[in-house]
């Protein structure tokens, strides 16, 4: 018995002079590529060796400033739990997180990961990144953060940080990401969540559900953020059959 051979229906040729037909072919090809990307993005590692925490924050904070030192302290504490620290790989509070992770490298392995995007004004990955990835677009970079992370901590930041926060919030809302805490640190994010509650839950025009407002976990201090991630990390260890991390 002969094996079946997969065949595809022959497509008619298209003249490059036929502009409308060419556009149709290109559009179909691009959507076909998106189908491939979407299928591949469904793949997840069956088991991750280490809990990964992404820290989103400003590229503008300077070493020695209070936010910089506090973010570094958060990263040290998380890395000492044997967590990997993932950032955008740039300067500012991203560098603070990578520096903290690198400083806690007492177990002799790389804790510090940077996921970069090609920007004209941020040329180099910060010196504390031990494992670097480079993306050409924000879209693929943001998707990489989602695939790589078990928890998200958002510290003070600008427009790029707002984008990252909102994307994770929305993915948790629609359950494309599940089980990952979204910890937002500082009064600016508390005010943002308050704004969302005020305007998106208006009785005149409700634009979200009340439970959506509970997705970001608002805290004021680094110690509160560490405690929340520690709790989720312990649950992850239990699920992985690795026991509970020591304080």
C-alpha positions as CSV (number, residue, x, y, z in Angstrom):
1,X,0.0,0.0,0.0
2,X,1.5,3.3,-1.0
3,X,1.8,6.1,1.6
4,X,-0.4,9.1,1.2
5,X,1.4,12.1,-0.2
6,X,0.3,15.6,1.0
7,X,-0.5,17.8,-2.0
8,X,-1.5,21.4,-2.3
9,X,-3.8,22.9,-4.8
10,X,-1.8,24.7,-7.6
11,X,-2.3,28.4,-7.4
12,X,-2.6,30.5,-10.6
13,X,0.3,32.7,-11.5
14,X,0.0,36.5,-10.9
15,X,1.6,39.1,-13.0
16,X,3.6,41.8,-11.2
17,X,1.8,44.3,-13.5
18,X,-1.5,43.4,-11.8
19,X,-1.1,45.6,-8.7
20,X,-4.4,44.6,-7.0
21,X,-3.6,40.9,-7.4
22,X,0.0,41.4,-6.1
23,X,-1.4,43.2,-3.0
24,X,-3.8,40.3,-2.5
25,X,-1.0,37.7,-2.7
26,X,1.2,39.7,-0.3
27,X,-1.6,40.2,2.2
28,X,-2.4,36.4,2.1
29,X,1.3,35.6,2.6
30,X,1.6,37.9,5.6
31,X,-1.5,36.5,7.3
32,X,-0.1,33.1,6.6
33,X,3.1,34.0,8.4
34,X,1.1,35.3,11.3
35,X,-0.7,31.9,11.5
36,X,2.7,30.2,11.8
37,X,3.9,32.7,14.5
38,X,0.6,32.2,16.4
39,X,1.0,28.5,16.3
40,X,4.6,28.6,17.5
41,X,3.8,31.0,20.3
42,X,1.5,28.4,21.8
43,X,4.5,26.3,22.7
44,X,5.7,26.6,26.3
45,X,8.4,24.8,28.2
46,X,6.9,21.9,30.2
47,X,9.1,22.7,33.1
48,X,11.3,25.7,33.9
49,X,14.3,25.2,36.1
50,X,14.1,28.6,37.8
51,X,11.3,31.1,38.6
52,X,11.7,34.2,36.4
53,X,10.7,37.7,37.5
54,X,10.5,40.5,35.0
55,X,11.1,44.0,36.4
56,X,9.8,46.8,34.2
57,X,11.0,50.4,35.0
58,X,12.5,53.7,33.8
59,X,15.7,54.0,31.8
60,X,16.3,57.4,33.2
61,X,16.9,56.8,37.0
62,X,20.5,57.3,38.0
63,X,22.7,55.0,40.1
64,X,22.7,56.1,43.7
65,X,19.2,57.5,43.6
66,X,16.6,56.1,46.0
67,X,14.6,54.2,43.3
68,X,17.8,52.8,41.8
69,X,19.0,51.4,45.1
70,X,15.6,50.0,46.1
71,X,15.2,48.2,42.8
72,X,18.6,46.8,43.1
73,X,17.7,45.6,46.6
74,X,14.5,43.9,45.3
75,X,16.6,42.1,42.6
76,X,19.2,40.9,45.2
77,X,16.4,39.5,47.4
78,X,14.7,37.7,44.5
79,X,18.0,36.3,43.1
80,X,18.9,35.0,46.5
81,X,15.6,33.0,46.3
82,X,17.2,31.5,43.2
83,X,14.9,33.5,40.9
84,X,16.1,34.8,37.5
85,X,15.7,38.5,36.9
86,X,14.6,39.7,33.5
87,X,14.7,43.3,32.3
88,X,14.7,45.3,29.2
89,X,18.5,45.3,29.4
90,X,18.9,49.0,29.3
91,X,20.1,51.7,31.7
92,X,18.3,53.2,34.7
93,X,16.1,50.9,36.8
94,X,16.6,48.1,34.3
95,X,20.3,48.3,35.1
96,X,19.6,48.4,38.8
97,X,17.7,45.1,38.6
98,X,20.4,43.4,36.6
99,X,23.0,44.8,38.9
100,X,21.2,43.3,41.9
101,X,20.8,40.0,40.2
102,X,24.4,39.9,39.2
103,X,25.5,40.8,42.8
104,X,23.6,37.9,44.2
105,X,25.2,35.4,41.9
106,X,26.4,33.3,44.8
107,X,25.3,30.0,43.2
108,X,27.7,30.4,40.3
109,X,25.1,30.7,37.6
110,X,23.6,33.5,35.5
111,X,20.6,35.2,37.2
112,X,20.5,38.4,35.1
113,X,18.7,38.5,31.7
114,X,18.2,41.4,29.4
115,X,15.7,41.5,26.5
116,X,16.7,44.5,24.4
117,X,15.1,46.4,21.6
118,X,17.0,48.2,18.9
119,X,16.8,52.0,19.7
120,X,18.9,54.8,18.3
121,X,19.4,56.4,21.8
122,X,20.1,53.2,23.8
123,X,22.9,51.5,22.0
124,X,24.4,49.1,24.5
125,X,23.1,46.5,26.9
126,X,23.9,47.4,30.5
127,X,27.1,45.8,31.9
128,X,25.2,43.7,34.4
129,X,23.3,41.6,31.9
130,X,24.7,38.1,31.8
131,X,22.4,36.7,29.1
132,X,21.2,39.1,26.4
133,X,18.5,38.9,23.7
134,X,18.1,41.5,20.9
135,X,14.8,42.4,19.2
136,X,14.1,44.7,16.2
137,X,10.6,45.5,17.3
138,X,8.7,46.3,20.5
139,X,6.1,43.7,19.5
140,X,8.4,40.7,19.5
141,X,10.2,42.0,22.6
142,X,7.0,42.3,24.6
143,X,6.0,38.8,23.5
144,X,9.4,37.5,24.7
145,X,8.8,39.0,28.1
146,X,5.5,37.1,28.3
147,X,7.0,33.8,27.3
148,X,10.0,34.2,29.6
149,X,8.3,35.3,32.8
150,X,6.5,33.8,35.8
151,X,5.9,37.1,37.6
152,X,6.0,40.8,36.8
153,X,7.1,43.7,39.0
154,X,6.6,47.2,37.8
155,X,8.6,50.0,39.3
156,X,8.5,53.8,38.5
157,X,8.8,54.4,34.7
158,X,7.6,56.4,31.8
159,X,5.6,55.7,28.6
160,X,7.4,52.5,27.8
161,X,6.8,51.2,31.3
162,X,3.1,52.2,31.0
163,X,2.9,50.2,27.7
164,X,4.5,47.1,29.4
165,X,2.2,47.4,32.4
166,X,-0.9,47.7,30.4
167,X,-0.1,44.8,28.1
168,X,0.5,42.5,31.0
169,X,-2.7,43.7,32.7
170,X,-4.7,43.1,29.5
171,X,-3.3,39.6,28.9
172,X,-4.1,38.7,32.5
173,X,-7.6,40.1,32.0
174,X,-8.3,37.9,29.0
175,X,-6.4,34.9,30.6
176,X,-3.8,34.7,27.9
177,X,-1.5,34.8,30.8
178,X,-2.5,33.0,34.0
179,X,-1.1,32.6,37.5
180,X,1.5,35.4,37.2
181,X,1.4,38.2,39.7
182,X,1.5,41.8,38.4
183,X,3.0,43.8,41.3
184,X,3.1,47.5,40.8
185,X,5.3,49.5,43.2
186,X,4.8,53.1,44.1
187,X,2.2,55.8,44.4
188,X,2.1,56.6,40.7
189,X,0.8,53.1,39.8
190,X,-1.7,53.3,42.7
191,X,-3.0,56.5,41.2
192,X,-3.2,54.9,37.7
193,X,-5.3,52.0,39.1
194,X,-7.5,54.6,40.9
195,X,-8.0,56.5,37.6
196,X,-8.9,53.2,35.9
197,X,-11.5,52.4,38.6
198,X,-13.0,55.9,38.4
199,X,-13.3,56.1,34.6
200,X,-13.7,52.4,33.5
201,X,-16.2,51.4,36.1
202,X,-18.5,54.4,35.7
203,X,-22.1,53.4,36.1
204,X,-23.0,55.6,33.1
205,X,-20.7,53.7,30.8
206,X,-18.9,50.7,32.4
207,X,-15.9,49.8,30.3
208,X,-14.4,47.0,32.4
209,X,-15.4,44.6,35.1
210,X,-14.7,45.2,38.8
211,X,-12.5,42.2,39.0
212,X,-10.3,43.6,36.3
213,X,-9.2,46.3,38.8
214,X,-7.9,43.7,41.2
215,X,-5.3,42.3,38.7
216,X,-2.6,44.8,39.6
217,X,-1.3,44.3,43.1
218,X,-0.5,47.8,44.4
219,X,2.2,48.1,47.0
220,X,4.2,51.1,48.2
221,X,7.5,49.6,49.2
222,X,10.2,47.2,48.0
223,X,9.7,45.0,51.0
224,X,6.0,44.5,50.1
225,X,6.9,43.6,46.6
226,X,9.5,41.1,47.7
227,X,7.0,39.4,50.1
228,X,4.4,39.0,47.4
229,X,6.9,37.5,44.9
230,X,8.2,35.2,47.7
231,X,4.6,33.9,48.2
232,X,4.1,33.2,44.6
233,X,7.6,31.7,44.3
234,X,6.8,29.3,47.1
235,X,3.6,28.1,45.3
236,X,5.6,27.6,42.1
237,X,8.2,25.5,44.0
238,X,5.4,23.4,45.5
239,X,3.9,22.8,42.0
240,X,7.4,21.9,40.7
241,X,7.9,19.5,43.6
242,X,10.9,21.4,44.8
243,X,9.8,22.2,48.3
244,X,9.4,25.7,49.7
245,X,12.1,28.4,49.5
246,X,13.7,29.4,52.8
247,X,13.3,33.0,53.9
